[in-house]
Amino acid sequence: MKKHNFSAGPCILPQEVFKEASQAILDFNNSGLSILEISHRSKDFVDVMEEARTLALELLGLEGKGYKALFLQGGASSQFLMVAYNLLQTKAGYLNTGAWSDKAIKEAKFFGEVIEVASSKDANFNFIPKDLDIPKGLDYLHLTSNNTIYGTQLKNFPSTTTNLVCDMSSDIFSRQLDFSKFSLIYAGAQKNMGPAGTTLVVIKEDILGKIERQIPSMLDYQVHINKASMFNTPPVFPVYTSMLTLRWLKKYGGITAIEELNEKKANLIYSEIDLNPLFKGFAAKEDRSNMNATFTLVNEDLKETFDAMWKEAGINGINGHRSVGGYRASMYNALSLESVATLVDVMSDLERKA
């Protein structure tokens, strides 16, 4: 039976990426060696790293605009610390829209004054605050573009002269934006790029070197730029798999093409949530995420029946996060429209049987 993988992360990746990556585990580039055992200093892997970094900038439309792409370790959570270590001199602004921005704020407070420009915490993060009053004199303004747990997504980004920093872990490469508006973007690989183990950081190089504190080498963006993401042994397999996924996305037609598919998937499931009286959406309609649809049953007595139905249909990974409950359908780039249609059919069947 075909499996429909709605897991929030680690998540679904393209089948052709799985096939090529699995072959590389046995024999990489006809070398007789596995990708898991080759030297990260070998030409074969240096070429992989360079292609991955180049593809990231190309797909984001940032080639030749003063940006550098890095593949680092420590997950997006390490970037909560690194951003502040490298950029926070006096004060920074944070838009608090979920668990991850909440954690980012906690880390930044070690390095300077942190101002919450707005927060939806009192409403359990079910909406995105609007009409932000952005203080003057910020070193940067930190945003989280998509909130995996709560199913909200920033649709409009603030206009400001300060450096915009954005955690795009759960919607990177999923929709077309003017990425040149951002001074720094970071994203854990395990949503739209590859397996857990590497984190993409795209940074405008001229924002660095403005702070007075000394930065430990491992946490210094400039050190990693100077060493082309090879300051220490990189996570070879996650970088390689991310490169394959970026190749796949380019071949598919890039971000513009995948955005069309993502909008179709989102429209399909949200239409069912709104029309089916057995379900209720969690996030405010205007802030609904195209990546993560969060919803609950109106009548919890139907939970056992519904759970049995979606499992029988080959659906995986739609249990909601404990902070929200209910269900969460994560629809990352590699998830097919067919998989979303399968889930919608199950939801419709439940209404007919109820």
C-alpha positions in Angstrom: 0.0 0.0 0.0 1.2 3.5 -0.9 2.1 5.5 2.2 1.0 9.2 2.4 3.6 10.8 4.7 2.3 14.0 6.4 5.0 14.0 9.1 6.1 17.4 10.3 9.8 16.6 10.2 11.9 14.7 9.5 9.5 14.6 6.6 8.8 13.3 3.1 11.4 13.9 0.4 11.2 13.2 -3.4 11.4 9.5 -4.3 14.1 10.1 -6.9 16.2 11.7 -4.1 15.8 8.6 -1.9 16.8 6.4 -4.8 19.9 8.4 -5.8 20.9 8.9 -2.1 20.6 5.2 -1.4 22.7 4.3 -4.4 25.4 6.7 -3.1 25.5 4.9 0.2 26.6 1.8 -1.7 28.7 3.4 -4.4 29.2 7.2 -4.7 30.1 8.5 -8.1 31.3 5.0 -9.2 34.2 5.4 -6.8 33.7 2.0 -5.1 33.2 4.0 -1.8 30.1 5.0 0.1 29.2 8.6 0.5 29.3 7.8 4.2 33.0 6.9 4.1 34.6 9.3 1.6 36.8 12.1 2.8 35.0 15.5 3.1 38.2 17.0 1.6 38.0 14.8 -1.5 37.2 16.6 -4.8 34.0 14.5 -5.1 32.5 15.9 -1.9 33.9 19.4 -2.3 32.0 19.5 -5.6 28.9 18.4 -3.7 29.2 21.2 -1.2 29.8 23.8 -3.8 26.9 22.7 -5.9 24.6 22.7 -2.8 25.6 26.2 -1.8 25.3 27.5 -5.4 21.9 25.9 -5.9 20.6 27.5 -2.7 21.5 31.0 -3.8 20.3 30.4 -7.4 16.9 29.1 -6.3 16.5 32.0 -3.9 17.5 34.5 -6.6 20.4 35.7 -4.5 23.4 34.9 -6.8 25.7 37.9 -7.3 24.0 40.0 -4.6 26.5 39.7 -1.8 25.1 36.6 -0.1 26.9 33.5 1.0 25.2 30.1 1.6 26.5 27.9 4.4 25.6 24.3 5.5 26.3 24.1 9.2 25.5 21.8 12.1 23.4 22.1 15.3 20.0 22.4 13.7 18.0 25.7 13.5 18.1 25.8 17.3 21.9 26.6 17.2 21.0 29.6 15.0 19.0 31.1 17.8 22.4 31.5 19.5 24.6 32.2 16.5 22.4 35.0 15.1 22.6 36.9 18.4 26.3 36.1 18.9 27.1 37.6 15.5 24.6 40.4 15.2 23.3 41.6 18.5 25.3 44.6 19.8 22.8 46.6 21.8 19.2 45.5 21.1 17.2 43.4 18.7 13.5 43.0 18.0 11.6 39.6 17.9 8.2 38.8 16.6 6.9 36.0 18.8 4.6 33.8 16.9 5.4 30.3 18.2 7.5 27.9 20.2 10.6 28.4 18.1 10.6 32.2 18.2 10.0 31.9 21.9 13.2 29.8 22.2 15.1 32.2 19.9 14.2 35.1 22.2 15.5 33.1 25.2 18.9 32.6 23.6 19.2 36.2 22.4 18.7 37.6 25.9 22.2 36.3 26.8 23.7 38.9 24.4 21.7 42.1 24.7 18.3 43.8 25.0 15.5 41.9 23.4 12.3 43.6 22.5 9.2 41.6 21.6 7.6 43.8 19.0 4.5 41.7 19.2 3.3 38.3 20.3 0.3 36.0 19.9 1.3 33.8 22.9 -1.8 34.8 24.8 -3.9 33.2 22.1 -1.8 30.0 22.0 -0.1 31.4 18.8 -3.2 30.8 16.6 -2.6 34.0 14.6 0.2 36.3 13.3 0.2 39.8 14.8 -0.2 42.6 12.3 0.7 46.3 12.0 3.9 46.0 13.9 5.4 49.0 15.7 9.1 48.4 15.0 11.4 50.4 17.4 14.2 52.4 15.9 17.9 51.5 16.5 17.5 47.7 16.3 20.5 45.6 15.3 18.0 43.3 13.6 14.4 42.2 13.5 13.9 38.4 13.9 10.9 36.7 12.3 9.7 33.1 12.0 8.1 32.7 8.6 6.1 29.5 9.3 5.0 27.9 12.6 4.9 24.2 12.3 3.2 23.4 15.6 0.4 26.0 15.3 -0.1 26.0 11.5 0.4 29.8 11.0 2.5 31.5 8.3 3.6 35.1 7.7 1.9 36.2 4.5 3.3 39.8 4.6 6.7 40.8 5.8 7.3 44.1 7.5 9.0 47.0 5.6 11.9 48.2 7.7 15.4 49.6 7.2 16.8 47.3 9.9 18.3 43.9 9.1 15.6 41.3 8.7 16.5 37.8 10.1 14.2 35.0 9.4 13.9 31.4 10.5 12.4 29.7 7.4 13.0 26.1 8.6 9.5 24.9 7.7 8.8 26.7 4.5 12.1 27.4 2.9 11.9 27.0 -0.9 8.1 26.6 -0.8 7.0 30.0 -2.0 8.4 32.9 -4.0 9.5 35.9 -2.0 11.9 38.8 -2.5 14.6 37.1 -0.5 16.9 40.1 -1.0 14.8 41.8 1.7 16.4 39.5 4.3 19.9 40.0 5.7 20.0 36.5 7.1 17.9 33.4 6.5 18.3 30.1 8.3 16.5 26.7 7.9 17.0 23.2 9.3 17.2 20.8 6.4 14.6 18.3 7.6 11.5 19.9 6.1 12.1 20.8 2.5 15.7 19.9 1.9 17.0 16.7 3.4 17.5 14.6 6.5 18.2 16.1 9.9 21.8 17.0 10.5 22.5 20.1 8.5 21.2 23.7 8.6 21.2 26.1 5.7 22.3 29.7 6.5 22.1 32.3 3.8 23.7 35.6 4.9 24.5 39.0 3.4 28.2 39.1 4.2 28.4 42.9 4.7 26.3 42.7 7.9 29.1 40.9 9.7 31.9 42.4 11.7 29.8 45.1 13.3 29.9 43.9 16.9 32.6 44.4 19.5 32.6 41.0 21.3 34.9 38.2 20.3 33.1 35.2 18.8 34.3 31.6 19.3 35.4 30.2 15.9 32.7 27.5 15.7 30.0 30.1 16.2 31.5 32.8 13.9 29.7 33.1 10.5 32.7 34.8 8.9 34.9 31.8 9.9 32.5 29.4 8.1 32.3 31.7 5.1 36.1 31.9 4.8 36.3 28.1 5.0 33.4 27.4 2.6 31.4 25.5 5.2 34.5 23.2 5.8 35.8 24.7 9.0 35.1 21.3 10.6 34.0 18.0 9.2 30.6 18.8 7.6 27.6 16.4 7.8 28.4 14.8 4.5 25.2 12.7 3.9 22.7 15.4 4.8 24.5 18.0 2.7 24.6 15.5 -0.3 20.9 14.7 0.1 20.0 18.4 0.4 21.9 19.0 -2.9 19.9 16.2 -4.6 16.7 17.8 -3.4 17.7 21.2 -4.6 18.5 19.7 -8.0 15.1 18.1 -8.0 13.5 21.4 -7.2 15.4 23.2 -10.0 14.3 20.5 -12.5 10.7 20.8 -11.3 10.7 24.5 -12.2 12.0 26.1 -9.1 10.2 27.9 -6.3 7.5 29.4 -8.6 6.4 26.0 -9.9 6.4 24.3 -6.5 4.4 27.2 -5.0 1.6 26.5 -7.5 1.5 22.9 -6.3 1.6 23.9 -2.6 -1.3 26.3 -3.1 -3.4 23.6 -4.7 -2.7 21.3 -1.8 -3.5 23.9 0.8 -6.7 25.0 -0.9 -7.9 21.4 -1.1 -7.5 20.6 2.6 -8.6 23.9 3.9 -11.8 23.7 1.8 -12.6 20.4 3.4 -11.9 21.7 6.9 -14.2 24.7 6.3 -17.0 22.7 4.6 -17.0 19.6 6.8 -19.0 20.2 10.0 -17.0 17.5 11.8 -13.7 19.5 11.7 -12.5 22.9 12.9 -9.3 24.7 11.8 -7.0 25.9 14.6 -5.2 28.9 13.0 -6.8 32.1 12.0 -7.9 31.8 8.4 -5.9 34.8 7.1 -2.7 33.3 8.6 -3.1 29.6 7.7 0.1 27.9 6.7 0.4 26.3 3.3 2.9 23.9 4.9 1.1 22.7 8.0 -2.7 22.5 8.3 -3.8 22.2 11.9 -7.3 21.1 12.7 -9.4 19.3 15.4 -12.5 17.2 15.5 -15.6 19.0 16.8 -16.7 15.8 18.4 -13.9 13.9 20.1 -16.1 10.8 20.3 -15.3 10.3 16.6 -11.5 10.2 17.2 -11.2 6.4 17.4 -13.1 6.0 14.2 -11.3 8.7 12.3 -7.9 7.4 13.4 -8.7 3.9 12.2 -9.9 5.3 8.8 -6.8 7.4 8.0 -4.4 4.6 9.1 -6.2 2.1 6.9 -5.8 4.6 4.0 -2.0 4.5 4.4 -1.8 8.0 5.9 1.1 8.6 8.3 2.1 11.4 10.7 -1.0 13.6 11.1 -1.3 13.5 14.9 -1.2 17.1 16.1 1.5 18.5 18.4 0.6 18.3 22.1 0.4 22.1 22.3 -2.5 22.1 20.0 -3.9 18.6 19.9 -6.1 17.3 17.1 -4.3 16.8 13.8 -1.6 18.4 11.7 -1.2 17.7 8.0 2.3 18.8 6.9 2.4 19.3 3.2 6.0 20.0 2.3 7.2 20.3 -1.3 7.6 16.6 -2.0 4.1 15.6 -0.9 1.8 14.9 -3.8 -1.6 16.4 -4.4 -2.8 12.8 -4.5 -1.8 12.3 -0.9 -3.8 15.4 0.2 -6.8 14.2 -1.8 -6.5 10.8 0.0 -6.7 12.6 3.4 -9.6 14.7 2.2 -11.5 11.7 1.0 -11.1 10.1 4.4 -12.4 13.2 6.1 -15.4 13.3 3.7 -16.1 9.6 4.4 -16.2 10.3 8.1 -18.9 12.9 7.5 -20.9 10.4 5.5 -20.7 7.7 8.2 -21.2 10.0 11.2 
